[in-house]
Amino acid sequence: MAQTPDEPLTLTVHSLPPLDQASAQAVASTRAGRWKMIGLMLVCAAPVIASYFMYYVVRPEGRRNYGELIDPQRPLPAFSGTNAQGQVVPLTSLKDQWLLISVADSACDAACQEHLLLQRQLRETLGREKERMDWVWLRTGDATLAEPLLKATAAATVLHVDAQALAGWLQPAVGQKLEDHLYVVDPLGNWMMRFPAKIDPKQAKRDLDRLLRASAFWDKEGRAN
């Protein structure tokens, strides 16, 4: 009986990359994706970083800030205030604008009225840039606002807030009261400067001008809707 000679089984084999090569390609692809993401984040943050670098680090010889820089900066707190219409307003909603803040009891004595007038004047002296800075009065106490005071602060953001909660965010200089200062908050929502008690308006304006110039290329007037 004739026997069929044994023949090897014929297989079609497609070439595959070695496992070590495929793994290396996957790792390289993942790494490249991460670097692209980091690069995108740096590009978005670069204007903010650059403006703060120019203001805080690159300073001409002999130049000094009048206001005291707050380090570390303190973000707007999570609590809310109540406006003149009785509406609840989260303090965090004030972000995206520079804020010039005063603090005083709602009864608003002579020192309070002087601060409110000074805030309005400082903002007006900024000229075309004034729309980038909000005039804010955080009032405490239970007194009802007098009608003349309501009219005088019509252009301001006036919020009734809890004094104890507010003291957990803003702080006065040693030996001073919270009501003695004006405070500056940047558009990112960080309390970053405190002006001295018995403020010198000319020097305060100089600081505000510098801040607005340093942030001009990333901070625009108005808030995003």
DRENFI-165973 format. One line per 4 residues: number of its first residue (from 0); their letters; for each residue x, y, z of N, C-alpha, C, O. Coordinates in nm, 2 decimals, always signed. Atoms other than C-alpha are relative to their C-alpha. Example, Ala and Ser with C-alpha at 12.3 -4.5 7.8 and 13.67 -1.06 7.14 Angstrom:
<rs>
0) as) +0.09 -0.12 +0.00 +1.23 -0.45 +0.78 +0.09 +0.12 +0.00 +0.19 +0.12 +0.07; -0.09 -0.11 +0.00 +1.37 -0.11 +0.71 -0.08 +0.11 +0.08 -0.03 +0.22 +0.09
</rs>
This chain:
<rs>
0) maqt) +0.08 -0.12 +0.00 +0.00 +0.00 +0.00 +0.09 +0.12 +0.00 +0.18 +0.14 +0.09; -0.09 -0.12 +0.01 +0.15 +0.33 -0.11 -0.03 +0.10 +0.11 -0.15 +0.12 +0.15; +0.01 -0.09 -0.11 +0.21 +0.58 +0.16 +0.03 +0.14 -0.05 +0.12 +0.17 -0.13; -0.02 -0.14 +0.04 +0.18 +0.96 +0.12 +0.11 +0.05 +0.09 +0.10 +0.05 +0.21
4) pdep) -0.12 -0.05 -0.08 +0.51 +1.11 +0.23 -0.05 +0.12 +0.09 -0.14 +0.20 +0.05; +0.04 -0.11 -0.09 +0.48 +1.34 +0.53 +0.04 +0.13 -0.06 +0.15 +0.15 -0.11; -0.03 -0.14 +0.04 +0.46 +1.71 +0.44 -0.02 +0.09 +0.11 -0.11 +0.08 +0.19; +0.02 -0.09 -0.11 +0.51 +1.99 +0.67 -0.13 +0.09 -0.02 -0.16 +0.12 -0.13
8) ltlt) +0.12 -0.09 +0.00 +0.20 +2.20 +0.76 +0.04 +0.14 -0.04 +0.13 +0.20 +0.02; -0.03 -0.13 +0.05 +0.21 +2.52 +0.56 -0.08 +0.11 +0.07 -0.21 +0.10 +0.07; +0.07 -0.11 -0.07 +0.12 +2.84 +0.76 +0.04 +0.13 -0.06 +0.16 +0.15 -0.09; -0.03 -0.14 +0.04 +0.10 +3.20 +0.65 +0.02 +0.08 +0.13 -0.08 +0.10 +0.20
12) vhsl) -0.03 -0.08 -0.12 +0.27 +3.41 +0.92 +0.02 +0.14 -0.04 +0.11 +0.17 -0.12; -0.02 -0.15 +0.02 +0.23 +3.79 +0.92 +0.10 +0.05 +0.10 +0.10 +0.01 +0.22; -0.10 -0.05 -0.09 +0.52 +3.98 +1.07 -0.06 +0.09 +0.10 -0.15 +0.17 +0.07; +0.05 -0.08 -0.11 +0.45 +4.13 +1.41 +0.12 +0.07 +0.07 +0.23 +0.02 +0.07
16) ppld) -0.12 -0.07 -0.07 +0.66 +4.39 +1.59 +0.03 -0.07 +0.13 -0.06 -0.12 +0.20; -0.03 +0.06 -0.13 +0.84 +4.26 +1.89 -0.07 +0.07 +0.11 -0.10 +0.19 +0.11; +0.08 -0.05 -0.12 +0.66 +4.30 +2.22 +0.07 +0.12 +0.06 +0.01 +0.22 +0.10; -0.07 -0.11 -0.06 +0.94 +4.53 +2.35 -0.01 +0.12 -0.08 -0.02 +0.23 -0.02
20) qasa) +0.02 -0.12 +0.08 +0.91 +4.76 +2.06 -0.14 +0.06 +0.01 -0.15 +0.18 +0.01; +0.14 -0.05 -0.01 +0.53 +4.79 +2.08 -0.02 +0.07 +0.14 -0.08 +0.17 +0.14; +0.01 -0.07 -0.14 +0.56 +4.87 +2.46 +0.07 +0.13 +0.00 +0.02 +0.23 +0.05; -0.07 -0.12 +0.01 +0.82 +5.13 +2.39 -0.08 +0.11 -0.07 -0.07 +0.23 -0.03
24) qava) +0.08 -0.10 +0.08 +0.60 +5.30 +2.13 -0.12 +0.05 +0.08 -0.15 +0.17 +0.08; +0.12 -0.04 -0.08 +0.30 +5.30 +2.37 +0.04 +0.10 +0.11 -0.02 +0.20 +0.13; -0.05 -0.09 -0.11 +0.51 +5.46 +2.65 +0.04 +0.13 -0.06 +0.00 +0.24 +0.00; -0.04 -0.13 +0.06 +0.65 +5.72 +2.41 -0.12 +0.08 -0.04 -0.12 +0.20 -0.02
28) stra) +0.12 -0.07 +0.04 +0.30 +5.80 +2.28 -0.07 +0.07 +0.13 -0.11 +0.18 +0.12; +0.06 -0.05 -0.13 +0.17 +5.84 +2.64 +0.08 +0.12 +0.05 +0.02 +0.22 +0.09; -0.08 -0.11 -0.05 +0.46 +6.06 +2.74 -0.01 +0.12 -0.09 -0.02 +0.23 -0.03; +0.02 -0.11 +0.09 +0.42 +6.28 +2.43 -0.13 +0.07 +0.03 -0.14 +0.19 +0.03
32) grwk) +0.13 -0.06 -0.03 +0.06 +6.33 +2.52 +0.00 +0.08 +0.12 -0.06 +0.19 +0.13; -0.01 -0.07 -0.13 +0.14 +6.43 +2.87 +0.07 +0.14 -0.02 +0.03 +0.24 +0.04; -0.08 -0.12 +0.02 +0.40 +6.68 +2.76 -0.08 +0.11 -0.08 -0.07 +0.23 -0.05; +0.09 -0.09 +0.07 +0.15 +6.83 +2.51 -0.10 +0.07 +0.09 -0.13 +0.19 +0.08
36) migl) +0.09 -0.05 -0.09 -0.10 +6.87 +2.79 +0.06 +0.11 +0.09 +0.01 +0.21 +0.12; -0.07 -0.10 -0.09 +0.15 +7.04 +3.02 +0.04 +0.13 -0.07 +0.02 +0.24 -0.02; -0.03 -0.12 +0.08 +0.26 +7.27 +2.74 -0.12 +0.09 -0.02 -0.11 +0.21 -0.02; +0.12 -0.07 +0.02 -0.10 +7.37 +2.67 -0.03 +0.08 +0.13 -0.07 +0.20 +0.13
40) mlvc) +0.03 -0.07 -0.13 -0.15 +7.45 +3.05 +0.09 +0.12 +0.02 +0.05 +0.22 +0.07; -0.10 -0.11 -0.02 +0.17 +7.66 +3.06 -0.03 +0.12 -0.10 -0.02 +0.23 -0.05; +0.04 -0.10 +0.09 +0.06 +7.85 +2.75 -0.11 +0.08 +0.05 -0.11 +0.21 +0.04; +0.12 -0.06 -0.05 -0.27 +7.93 +2.91 +0.03 +0.09 +0.12 -0.02 +0.20 +0.14
44) aapv) -0.04 -0.06 -0.12 -0.11 +8.03 +3.24 +0.11 +0.11 -0.02 +0.13 +0.19 +0.07; -0.11 -0.08 +0.02 +0.18 +8.22 +3.09 -0.02 +0.15 +0.02 +0.06 +0.22 +0.09; +0.03 -0.14 -0.02 +0.02 +8.57 +3.08 -0.01 +0.04 +0.15 +0.04 +0.14 +0.19; +0.02 -0.03 -0.14 -0.08 +8.56 +3.44 +0.13 -0.01 +0.08 +0.17 +0.07 +0.16
48) iasy) -0.13 +0.02 -0.06 +0.26 +8.42 +3.55 +0.09 +0.11 -0.03 +0.16 +0.17 +0.06; -0.09 -0.11 +0.04 +0.44 +8.68 +3.35 -0.03 +0.13 +0.07 +0.06 +0.21 +0.11; +0.03 -0.13 -0.06 +0.25 +8.98 +3.49 +0.04 +0.00 +0.14 +0.08 +0.10 +0.19; -0.04 +0.00 -0.14 +0.30 +8.87 +3.85 +0.16 +0.00 +0.01 +0.21 +0.05 +0.11
52) fmyy) -0.15 +0.00 +0.00 +0.67 +8.80 +3.77 +0.05 +0.15 -0.01 +0.14 +0.19 +0.06; -0.05 -0.14 +0.02 +0.71 +9.16 +3.64 -0.03 +0.08 +0.12 +0.05 +0.17 +0.15; +0.03 -0.09 -0.11 +0.53 +9.31 +3.94 +0.08 -0.04 +0.12 +0.12 +0.05 +0.20; -0.06 +0.04 -0.13 +0.68 +9.10 +4.22 +0.15 -0.01 +0.00 +0.21 +0.00 +0.10
56) vvrp) -0.14 +0.03 +0.01 +1.02 +9.02 +4.09 +0.09 +0.10 -0.07 +0.19 +0.15 -0.02; -0.08 -0.09 +0.08 +1.15 +9.25 +3.82 -0.04 +0.14 +0.04 -0.14 +0.20 -0.02; +0.03 -0.13 -0.05 +1.15 +9.58 +4.00 +0.12 +0.10 -0.02 +0.23 +0.06 +0.02; -0.11 -0.10 +0.01 +1.36 +9.89 +3.91 +0.06 +0.03 +0.13 -0.01 +0.03 +0.23
60) egrr) -0.07 -0.03 -0.12 +1.62 +9.98 +4.16 -0.07 +0.12 +0.07 -0.10 +0.22 +0.01; +0.05 -0.11 -0.08 +1.48 +10.20 +4.44 -0.16 +0.00 +0.00 -0.21 +0.08 +0.08; +0.15 +0.00 +0.00 +1.11 +10.12 +4.36 -0.05 -0.09 +0.12 +0.00 -0.20 +0.14; +0.06 +0.07 -0.11 +0.90 +10.01 +4.66 -0.15 +0.01 -0.01 -0.21 +0.11 -0.06
64) nyge) +0.15 +0.00 -0.01 +0.54 +9.91 +4.70 -0.04 +0.08 +0.12 +0.02 +0.08 +0.23; +0.06 -0.07 -0.11 +0.33 +10.14 +4.91 -0.09 -0.10 +0.08 -0.08 -0.11 +0.21; +0.09 +0.10 -0.07 +0.07 +9.87 +4.99 +0.09 -0.12 +0.04 +0.19 -0.15 -0.03; -0.07 +0.12 -0.05 +0.18 +9.56 +5.18 -0.05 -0.12 -0.08 -0.17 -0.15 -0.08
68) lidp) +0.03 +0.12 +0.08 +0.19 +9.25 +4.96 -0.03 -0.12 +0.10 +0.04 -0.14 +0.19; +0.04 +0.11 -0.09 +0.01 +8.95 +5.12 +0.06 -0.13 -0.05 +0.04 -0.17 -0.17; -0.07 +0.12 +0.03 +0.21 +8.63 +5.12 -0.02 -0.10 +0.11 +0.03 -0.08 +0.22; +0.07 +0.03 +0.13 +0.06 +8.38 +5.08 -0.13 +0.07 -0.02 -0.20 +0.11 +0.07
72) qrpl) +0.12 -0.07 +0.03 -0.23 +8.53 +4.90 -0.12 -0.09 +0.05 -0.11 -0.21 +0.06; +0.12 +0.07 -0.06 -0.58 +8.44 +5.03 -0.12 +0.01 -0.10 -0.16 +0.12 -0.13; +0.11 +0.00 +0.09 -0.86 +8.34 +4.79 -0.13 +0.05 +0.06 -0.15 +0.03 +0.18; +0.13 -0.04 -0.04 -1.21 +8.48 +4.81 -0.06 -0.12 +0.08 -0.06 -0.23 +0.03
76) pafs) +0.06 +0.11 -0.07 -1.39 +8.28 +5.08 -0.13 -0.05 -0.05 -0.19 +0.01 -0.14; +0.12 +0.06 +0.06 -1.69 +8.06 +5.02 -0.13 +0.05 +0.05 -0.23 +0.01 +0.00; +0.12 -0.05 -0.06 -1.94 +8.25 +5.23 -0.06 +0.11 -0.09 +0.00 +0.16 -0.19; +0.07 -0.09 +0.08 -2.20 +8.49 +5.09 -0.04 +0.13 +0.07 -0.03 +0.13 +0.20
80) gtna) +0.05 -0.13 -0.06 -2.32 +8.85 +5.15 -0.14 +0.03 -0.06 -0.19 -0.04 -0.15; +0.13 -0.04 +0.05 -2.65 +9.02 +5.09 +0.00 +0.15 -0.05 +0.05 +0.23 +0.02; -0.01 -0.13 +0.06 -2.69 +9.32 +4.86 -0.12 +0.09 +0.05 -0.21 +0.04 +0.12; +0.10 -0.09 -0.04 -2.92 +9.62 +4.90 -0.14 -0.04 -0.04 -0.24 +0.00 +0.02
84) qgqv) +0.13 +0.05 +0.04 -3.20 +9.44 +4.72 -0.04 -0.13 +0.07 -0.14 -0.19 +0.04; +0.03 +0.12 -0.07 -3.19 +9.15 +4.96 +0.05 -0.13 -0.06 +0.01 -0.24 -0.01; -0.04 +0.12 +0.07 -3.03 +8.91 +4.72 +0.13 -0.05 +0.06 +0.22 +0.02 +0.10; -0.12 +0.07 -0.06 -2.77 +8.66 +4.84 +0.11 -0.01 -0.12 +0.08 -0.05 -0.23
88) vplt) -0.10 -0.01 +0.10 -2.44 +8.71 +4.66 +0.13 -0.07 +0.05 +0.19 -0.02 +0.15; -0.12 +0.07 -0.04 -2.15 +8.46 +4.69 +0.12 +0.09 -0.02 +0.13 +0.16 -0.13; -0.12 -0.09 +0.02 -1.82 +8.65 +4.74 +0.08 -0.05 -0.12 +0.15 +0.03 -0.18; -0.08 +0.05 +0.12 -1.66 +8.42 +4.48 -0.05 +0.05 -0.13 +0.02 +0.05 -0.23
92) slkd) +0.06 -0.05 +0.13 -1.89 +8.57 +4.22 +0.07 +0.14 -0.04 +0.04 +0.19 -0.15; -0.07 -0.12 +0.03 -1.68 +8.89 +4.25 +0.13 -0.01 -0.08 +0.19 +0.09 -0.11; -0.12 +0.02 +0.08 -1.39 +8.73 +4.07 -0.01 +0.06 -0.14 -0.11 +0.10 -0.18; -0.01 -0.05 +0.14 -1.27 +8.84 +3.72 +0.00 +0.15 -0.01 -0.01 +0.20 -0.12
96) qwll) -0.02 -0.14 -0.01 -1.23 +9.20 +3.83 +0.10 +0.03 +0.11 +0.10 -0.04 +0.21; -0.08 -0.05 -0.11 -0.98 +9.39 +4.04 -0.10 +0.05 +0.10 -0.20 +0.12 +0.06; +0.09 -0.05 -0.10 -1.15 +9.47 +4.37 +0.08 +0.09 +0.10 +0.18 +0.06 +0.15; -0.05 -0.09 -0.10 -1.08 +9.77 +4.60 -0.10 +0.00 +0.11 -0.21 +0.05 +0.10
100) isva) +0.09 +0.03 -0.10 -1.24 +9.68 +4.93 +0.02 +0.08 +0.13 +0.13 +0.10 +0.17; +0.00 -0.05 -0.14 -1.33 +9.86 +5.25 -0.10 -0.08 +0.08 -0.19 -0.14 +0.03; +0.08 +0.07 -0.10 -1.48 +9.72 +5.56 -0.05 +0.10 +0.11 +0.03 +0.18 +0.16; +0.05 -0.10 -0.11 -1.71 +9.91 +5.81 -0.13 -0.05 +0.05 -0.21 -0.12 -0.02
104) dsac) +0.13 +0.03 -0.05 -2.01 +9.88 +6.03 -0.10 +0.08 -0.09 -0.07 +0.18 -0.14; +0.11 -0.06 +0.08 -2.34 +9.96 +5.85 -0.04 +0.14 +0.04 -0.09 +0.22 -0.04; +0.03 -0.13 -0.05 -2.38 +10.27 +6.07 +0.09 +0.11 -0.07 +0.05 +0.22 -0.08; -0.09 -0.07 +0.08 -2.08 +10.41 +5.88 +0.03 +0.14 +0.06 -0.03 +0.24 +0.03
108) daac) -0.04 -0.13 -0.06 -1.91 +10.68 +6.09 +0.08 +0.08 -0.10 +0.09 +0.05 -0.21; -0.08 -0.09 +0.08 -1.69 +10.96 +5.96 +0.12 -0.07 -0.07 +0.14 -0.04 -0.19; -0.11 +0.07 +0.06 -1.39 +10.73 +5.90 -0.05 -0.09 -0.12 +0.02 -0.10 -0.22; +0.06 +0.09 +0.11 -1.61 +10.49 +5.70 -0.04 +0.08 -0.12 +0.00 +0.05 -0.23
112) qehl) +0.04 -0.08 +0.11 -1.75 +10.77 +5.49 +0.12 +0.05 -0.08 +0.12 +0.07 -0.20; -0.12 -0.05 +0.07 -1.40 +10.90 +5.42 +0.06 -0.11 -0.09 +0.11 -0.08 -0.20; -0.05 +0.12 +0.08 -1.29 +10.55 +5.30 -0.08 -0.02 -0.12 -0.03 -0.04 -0.23; +0.09 +0.02 +0.12 -1.59 +10.52 +5.07 +0.03 +0.11 -0.10 +0.03 +0.08 -0.22
116) llqr) -0.03 -0.10 +0.09 -1.52 +10.86 +4.92 +0.14 -0.02 -0.06 +0.15 +0.01 -0.18; -0.13 +0.02 +0.05 -1.15 +10.78 +4.88 +0.00 -0.12 -0.10 +0.06 -0.11 -0.21; +0.01 +0.11 +0.09 -1.24 +10.45 +4.71 -0.05 +0.05 -0.14 +0.00 +0.01 -0.24; +0.06 -0.06 +0.12 -1.46 +10.63 +4.46 +0.10 +0.08 -0.08 +0.11 +0.07 -0.20
120) qlre) -0.09 -0.09 +0.06 -1.20 +10.89 +4.39 +0.12 -0.08 -0.06 +0.16 -0.05 -0.17; -0.11 +0.08 +0.05 -0.92 +10.63 +4.35 -0.04 -0.07 -0.13 +0.04 -0.07 -0.23; +0.05 +0.07 +0.12 -1.13 +10.44 +4.10 -0.01 +0.10 -0.12 +0.02 +0.06 -0.23; +0.02 -0.09 +0.11 -1.22 +10.75 +3.90 +0.14 +0.05 -0.06 +0.14 +0.08 -0.18
124) tlgr) -0.13 -0.05 +0.05 -0.85 +10.86 +3.88 +0.07 -0.10 -0.09 +0.17 -0.07 -0.16; -0.06 +0.10 +0.09 -0.78 +10.53 +3.69 -0.04 +0.03 -0.15 +0.01 -0.04 -0.24; +0.03 -0.04 +0.14 -0.94 +10.69 +3.38 -0.07 -0.12 -0.07 -0.16 -0.18 -0.02; +0.06 +0.10 +0.09 -1.01 +10.44 +3.10 +0.01 -0.14 +0.07 -0.07 -0.23 +0.03
128) eker) -0.02 +0.13 -0.06 -0.89 +10.16 +3.32 -0.10 -0.03 +0.12 -0.10 -0.14 +0.18; +0.08 +0.01 -0.12 -1.15 +10.22 +3.60 -0.10 -0.12 -0.01 -0.14 -0.17 +0.09; +0.10 +0.11 +0.02 -1.39 +9.96 +3.45 +0.06 -0.14 +0.03 -0.02 -0.24 +0.04; -0.06 +0.13 -0.04 -1.14 +9.69 +3.54 +0.01 -0.02 +0.15 +0.06 -0.12 +0.20
132) mdwv) -0.01 +0.00 -0.14 -1.17 +9.77 +3.91 -0.13 +0.03 +0.06 -0.20 +0.13 +0.03; +0.13 -0.02 -0.07 -1.48 +9.74 +4.13 +0.02 +0.06 +0.14 +0.12 +0.02 +0.21; +0.00 -0.06 -0.13 -1.54 +9.95 +4.43 -0.10 -0.08 +0.09 -0.22 -0.09 +0.06; +0.08 +0.09 -0.08 -1.66 +9.72 +4.71 +0.00 +0.04 +0.15 +0.11 +0.08 +0.21
136) wlrt) +0.01 -0.02 -0.14 -1.79 +9.79 +5.06 -0.06 -0.13 +0.06 -0.18 -0.16 +0.03; +0.05 +0.11 -0.08 -1.83 +9.49 +5.29 -0.04 +0.05 +0.13 +0.04 +0.08 +0.22; +0.05 -0.06 -0.12 -2.05 +9.61 +5.57 -0.05 -0.10 +0.10 -0.09 -0.21 +0.06; +0.04 +0.09 -0.11 -2.12 +9.45 +5.90 -0.10 +0.07 +0.09 -0.14 +0.18 +0.07
140) gdat) +0.10 -0.06 -0.09 -2.36 +9.51 +6.19 -0.14 +0.00 -0.05 -0.16 -0.04 -0.16; +0.14 +0.01 +0.03 -2.73 +9.54 +6.20 -0.07 +0.13 -0.04 -0.19 +0.13 -0.07; +0.06 -0.13 +0.03 -2.79 +9.91 +6.13 -0.05 +0.00 -0.15 +0.01 -0.06 -0.24; +0.06 -0.02 +0.13 -3.01 +10.00 +5.83 +0.07 +0.11 -0.07 +0.10 +0.21 -0.01
144) laep) -0.07 -0.11 +0.07 -2.83 +10.20 +5.56 -0.09 +0.12 -0.02 -0.21 +0.11 -0.06; +0.07 -0.12 +0.01 -2.94 +10.56 +5.56 -0.02 +0.03 -0.15 +0.07 -0.01 -0.23; +0.03 -0.03 +0.14 -3.09 +10.69 +5.23 +0.11 +0.07 -0.07 +0.15 +0.04 -0.18; -0.11 -0.07 +0.07 -2.81 +10.94 +5.16 +0.12 -0.10 -0.03 +0.19 -0.08 -0.13
148) llka) -0.11 +0.09 +0.02 -2.56 +10.66 +5.20 -0.02 -0.10 -0.11 +0.07 -0.14 -0.18; +0.04 +0.09 +0.11 -2.75 +10.43 +4.97 +0.03 +0.07 -0.14 +0.08 +0.01 -0.23; -0.02 -0.07 +0.13 -2.74 +10.70 +4.70 +0.15 +0.02 -0.03 +0.20 +0.01 -0.14; -0.14 -0.03 +0.02 -2.37 +10.78 +4.76 +0.08 -0.13 -0.04 +0.18 -0.11 -0.11
152) taaa) -0.07 +0.13 +0.04 -2.27 +10.41 +4.71 -0.07 -0.07 -0.11 -0.05 -0.19 -0.13; +0.07 +0.07 +0.10 -2.50 +10.34 +4.42 +0.09 -0.06 -0.11 +0.05 -0.17 -0.17; -0.09 +0.05 +0.09 -2.20 +10.28 +4.20 +0.09 -0.11 +0.05 +0.17 -0.17 -0.02; -0.08 +0.10 -0.07 -2.04 +10.04 +4.45 -0.07 -0.13 +0.01 -0.19 -0.14 +0.00
156) tvlh) +0.06 +0.13 -0.04 -2.09 +9.67 +4.53 +0.00 +0.00 +0.15 +0.11 +0.00 +0.21; +0.01 +0.00 -0.14 -2.22 +9.68 +4.88 -0.07 -0.13 +0.05 -0.18 -0.16 +0.01; +0.05 +0.13 -0.05 -2.27 +9.35 +5.06 +0.01 +0.00 +0.15 +0.11 +0.03 +0.22; +0.01 +0.02 -0.15 -2.38 +9.29 +5.42 +0.06 -0.14 +0.03 +0.00 -0.24 -0.03
160) vdaq) -0.07 +0.13 -0.02 -2.15 +9.01 +5.55 +0.01 -0.02 +0.15 +0.00 +0.07 +0.23; -0.03 +0.03 -0.14 -2.09 +8.83 +5.88 +0.14 +0.04 +0.04 +0.23 +0.00 -0.03; -0.12 -0.05 -0.04 -1.82 +9.00 +6.07 +0.10 -0.11 +0.04 +0.22 -0.10 +0.01; -0.09 +0.11 -0.05 -1.67 +8.68 +6.22 +0.05 -0.07 -0.12 +0.17 -0.11 -0.13
164) alag) -0.04 +0.07 +0.12 -1.66 +8.51 +5.88 +0.10 +0.08 -0.08 +0.20 +0.03 -0.13; -0.09 -0.10 +0.07 -1.50 +8.82 +5.72 +0.14 +0.00 +0.07 +0.24 +0.01 +0.00; -0.13 +0.00 -0.08 -1.23 +8.82 +6.00 +0.08 -0.12 -0.02 +0.20 -0.12 +0.00; -0.08 +0.12 +0.04 -1.13 +8.47 +5.89 +0.07 +0.01 -0.13 +0.15 -0.08 -0.17
168) wlqp) -0.06 -0.02 +0.13 -1.03 +8.60 +5.55 +0.09 +0.12 +0.00 +0.21 +0.11 -0.01; -0.08 -0.13 +0.00 -0.91 +8.97 +5.57 +0.06 +0.01 +0.14 -0.01 -0.02 +0.24; -0.07 -0.03 -0.13 -0.67 +9.07 +5.85 +0.06 +0.14 +0.00 +0.12 +0.17 -0.10; -0.06 -0.13 -0.01 -0.55 +9.41 +5.97 +0.15 -0.01 +0.03 +0.19 -0.12 +0.07
172) avgq) -0.13 +0.00 -0.04 -0.19 +9.50 +6.03 +0.00 +0.00 +0.15 -0.10 +0.03 +0.22; -0.01 +0.01 -0.15 -0.06 +9.46 +6.39 -0.03 +0.14 +0.06 +0.02 +0.24 +0.01; +0.03 -0.12 -0.06 -0.21 +9.72 +6.61 -0.11 +0.08 -0.07 -0.15 +0.19 -0.02; +0.10 -0.07 +0.07 -0.48 +9.82 +6.36 -0.13 -0.08 +0.00 -0.13 -0.20 +0.04
176) kled) +0.13 +0.07 +0.02 -0.85 +9.73 +6.30 -0.03 -0.03 -0.14 +0.03 +0.03 -0.23; +0.04 +0.04 +0.14 -1.00 +9.57 +6.00 -0.05 +0.12 -0.08 -0.03 +0.13 -0.20; +0.06 -0.12 +0.07 -1.18 +9.90 +5.92 +0.10 +0.10 -0.03 +0.07 +0.20 -0.10; -0.10 -0.10 +0.02 -0.85 +10.09 +5.91 +0.06 +0.00 -0.14 +0.13 +0.10 -0.18
180) hlyv) -0.07 +0.02 +0.13 -0.74 +9.96 +5.57 -0.09 +0.00 -0.12 -0.21 -0.02 -0.11; +0.06 +0.04 +0.12 -0.83 +9.93 +5.21 +0.07 -0.12 -0.05 +0.20 -0.13 -0.03; -0.06 +0.13 +0.04 -0.77 +9.59 +5.06 -0.02 -0.02 -0.15 -0.12 +0.03 -0.21; +0.00 +0.03 +0.14 -0.69 +9.48 +4.70 -0.01 -0.15 -0.03 +0.07 -0.23 +0.02
184) vdpl) +0.01 +0.14 +0.05 -0.81 +9.15 +4.54 +0.02 +0.00 -0.15 -0.04 +0.08 -0.22; -0.02 +0.00 +0.14 -0.69 +9.05 +4.20 -0.11 -0.08 -0.07 -0.19 -0.13 -0.01; +0.11 +0.07 +0.07 -0.91 +8.91 +3.92 -0.01 -0.15 +0.01 -0.11 -0.21 -0.02; +0.00 +0.14 -0.03 -0.81 +8.56 +4.01 -0.08 -0.03 +0.13 -0.10 -0.15 +0.17
188) gnwm) +0.07 +0.02 -0.13 -0.99 +8.61 +4.34 +0.09 +0.00 +0.12 +0.04 -0.06 +0.23; -0.09 +0.00 -0.11 -0.69 +8.65 +4.56 +0.02 +0.13 +0.07 +0.05 +0.23 +0.01; -0.04 -0.12 -0.08 -0.65 +8.91 +4.84 +0.16 +0.00 +0.00 +0.22 -0.09 +0.05; -0.14 +0.00 +0.03 -0.30 +9.02 +4.75 +0.07 +0.13 +0.05 +0.19 +0.14 +0.05
192) mrfp) -0.07 -0.13 -0.05 -0.24 +9.38 +4.90 -0.09 +0.06 +0.10 -0.22 +0.05 +0.10; +0.06 -0.07 -0.10 -0.33 +9.58 +5.20 +0.06 +0.14 +0.01 +0.18 +0.15 +0.04; -0.06 -0.14 -0.01 -0.29 +9.96 +5.21 +0.00 +0.04 +0.15 -0.08 -0.01 +0.23; -0.02 -0.04 -0.14 -0.17 +10.12 +5.53 -0.12 +0.08 +0.05 -0.20 +0.14 -0.02
196) akid) +0.09 -0.09 -0.06 -0.40 +10.29 +5.78 +0.04 +0.14 -0.03 +0.16 +0.17 -0.05; -0.03 -0.14 +0.03 -0.42 +10.67 +5.72 +0.07 +0.00 -0.14 +0.18 +0.05 -0.15; -0.06 +0.02 +0.14 -0.36 +10.60 +5.35 +0.04 +0.13 -0.07 -0.03 +0.23 -0.05; -0.04 -0.11 +0.09 -0.18 +10.83 +5.12 -0.05 -0.03 -0.14 -0.01 -0.12 -0.21
200) pkqa) +0.07 +0.03 +0.13 -0.40 +10.85 +4.81 +0.09 +0.00 -0.12 +0.08 -0.08 -0.21; -0.09 +0.00 +0.12 -0.12 +10.94 +4.57 +0.08 -0.13 -0.01 +0.10 -0.18 -0.12; -0.08 +0.13 +0.00 +0.09 +10.64 +4.67 -0.08 -0.12 -0.03 -0.04 -0.21 -0.10; +0.10 +0.11 +0.02 -0.21 +10.41 +4.67 -0.03 +0.00 -0.15 -0.03 -0.11 -0.21
204) krdl) +0.03 -0.01 +0.15 -0.30 +10.53 +4.31 +0.12 -0.06 -0.08 +0.10 -0.12 -0.18; -0.12 +0.05 +0.07 +0.06 +10.46 +4.20 +0.01 -0.15 +0.00 +0.04 -0.21 -0.10; +0.01 +0.14 -0.01 +0.03 +10.10 +4.32 -0.11 -0.06 -0.09 -0.08 -0.16 -0.16; +0.11 +0.05 +0.08 -0.30 +10.05 +4.15 +0.03 +0.02 -0.15 +0.00 -0.07 -0.23
208) drll) -0.04 -0.01 +0.14 -0.17 +10.19 +3.82 +0.10 -0.11 -0.04 +0.09 -0.16 -0.15; -0.09 +0.10 +0.03 +0.12 +9.95 +3.84 -0.06 -0.14 -0.02 -0.03 -0.21 -0.11; +0.07 +0.13 +0.01 -0.10 +9.65 +3.90 -0.08 -0.01 -0.13 -0.08 -0.11 -0.19; +0.08 +0.00 +0.12 -0.33 +9.74 +3.62 +0.08 -0.01 -0.13 +0.05 -0.08 -0.22
212) rasa) -0.10 +0.00 +0.11 -0.04 +9.80 +3.38 +0.06 -0.14 -0.02 +0.07 -0.20 -0.13; -0.06 +0.13 +0.01 +0.12 +9.47 +3.47 -0.09 -0.11 -0.04 -0.05 -0.21 -0.10; +0.10 +0.11 +0.04 -0.20 +9.27 +3.41 -0.08 +0.03 -0.12 -0.17 -0.04 -0.16; +0.08 -0.05 +0.11 -0.32 +9.46 +3.11 -0.02 -0.10 -0.12 -0.12 -0.10 -0.18
216) fwdk) +0.00 +0.09 +0.12 -0.24 +9.19 +2.85 -0.08 -0.13 +0.03 -0.09 -0.21 -0.06; +0.08 +0.12 -0.03 -0.44 +8.91 +3.03 -0.14 +0.04 +0.07 -0.23 -0.04 +0.06; +0.13 -0.04 -0.08 -0.71 +9.10 +3.24 -0.07 +0.10 -0.08 -0.02 +0.21 -0.11; +0.08 -0.10 +0.07 -0.99 +9.27 +3.05 -0.12 +0.04 +0.09 -0.16 -0.03 +0.18
220) egra) +0.11 -0.05 -0.08 -1.28 +9.47 +3.19 -0.12 -0.09 -0.01 -0.14 -0.16 -0.12; +0.12 +0.08 +0.00 -1.60 +9.30 +3.28 +0.02 -0.15 +0.04 +0.14 -0.19 +0.05; +0.00 +0.14 -0.04 -1.68 +8.95 +3.39 -0.06 -0.09 -0.11 -0.14 -0.05 -0.18; +0.06 +0.09 +0.10 -1.74 +8.64 +3.18 -0.14 -0.04 +0.04 -0.16 -0.07 +0.16
224) n) +0.14 +0.04 -0.03 -2.11 +8.55 +3.16 -0.01 -0.15 +0.02 -0.11 -0.20 +0.04
</rs>
